[in-house]
Amino acid sequence: MVTKNKYNIIIENQLEITDYDHLGKLIVYATGHDAEIQIWIVKDVREEHQQAIEWLNDNSLDEINIFLVKLELWRIGDSQPSPKFQIISQPNSWAKTIKKTMNDKLTESRTA
């Protein structure tokens, strides 16, 4: 028997520089659809929005994964423009693992 994992994914397209309106929409849509993966595709990124996504990734549940992706169009010679996706921010499983380990140790020491 083969079991396939099903993930709810939210993609927020913003073909301009990041703003608070779209950040809020991403969070609201993800909440409403119980999305484990959120992808915010943008033309350009403001530093405060990148920091917000990194903070959310570092401080959220293991099941929550947010990607901030910059979309560029590249052309080689006379070719048609092609999309190039640059990941600006992505989940940091290492940080989440460390925090979980620390929380487990704190719980163990309190009960010991």
N, C-alpha and C positions, 0 to 999 in steps of 0.2 A: 504494500500500500504506500502510495506517495502522497505526502502532505505538502501542500504549497502554502507558503506564508502570503498573507494578503495585507498590504499596507495602504493606508489612506495617505495620499500625497496632495498637498496644496501647492500650486505654483502661482505666484503673484508676479505679473509682468508689469514693469514700469520702465518704459523706454525714455527715461529722462533721469536726472539726478535724484537720489533717494530723498524721501520726505516722510514726515511723521504720519501723514494720512495713510500712506501705503504700508508702513510698518504696523500701524494699528489694524489695518485690514487683514494683513497676514496673520496676526495673532487671533483676531476674531474669527476668521475663516477656519483656522486650524482648530480652534476651540469648538466651533460649531460642528465640524466634521470629524473630530477626534483624530486629527492627522498626526501620524508619527513622524512624517517628513514634510518639511516646509522649504520651498525653494523660492527665493526672491531674486528675480532677474532684472537687472537695472542697466542703464547706460553709464552711470557714474555713481560713486559712493561718497557720501559725506562721512567724515571720521566718526562723528557721534553715533551714526547709525551702524557702522561697522562695530564699534565698541559695544553697542546695545546687543547686537546679534551674538558677539563673542561672549558677553555676560550671560545671555539666555542659554547658550550652549553649555557654558561651564556650570550653571546653577540650576539646570532643569533636570527632570527625570531622565533616566537612561533611554527611555522610549521616545524622547523628544529630540529631533535632529533638524537643525536649521542651517540651510546653505544660503550664502549671499554670493551671487554670481554676476559678474560684469560681462555684458554682451558687447562684442566688437565685430565689425565687418572688415574682413581682410580681402584684398584682391592681389592676385599674382599675375603680373603682366596685364593682358587684356581679358583675363577671365572674369566671370560673373562674381560679384561679392559673395563671400562665404562667411558664415558665422563662426566666431571663435569665442568660446566660453572660458572665462578666467574665474576660478574659484577664489573669492576674496576672504570668505570666512566659512568654516565648516565645523561640524561637531568635533570635540576633543575628547575622545573616549578615555585617554590616559588620565585627564584631569578628573573625570567622573569616577574612574576606577579608584584613584587615590582618595577622593572624598568618601566613597563608599567604604573603603578599607578603614579609613580613620573613624567613620561613624560606627562601624562594627566593633572596632577596638574600644571606643568610648563606651559603647553599650556593654561589652564584656566586662570592662573594668568596674562599671557601676554595679553589676550584678554579682561580681565575684566576692 
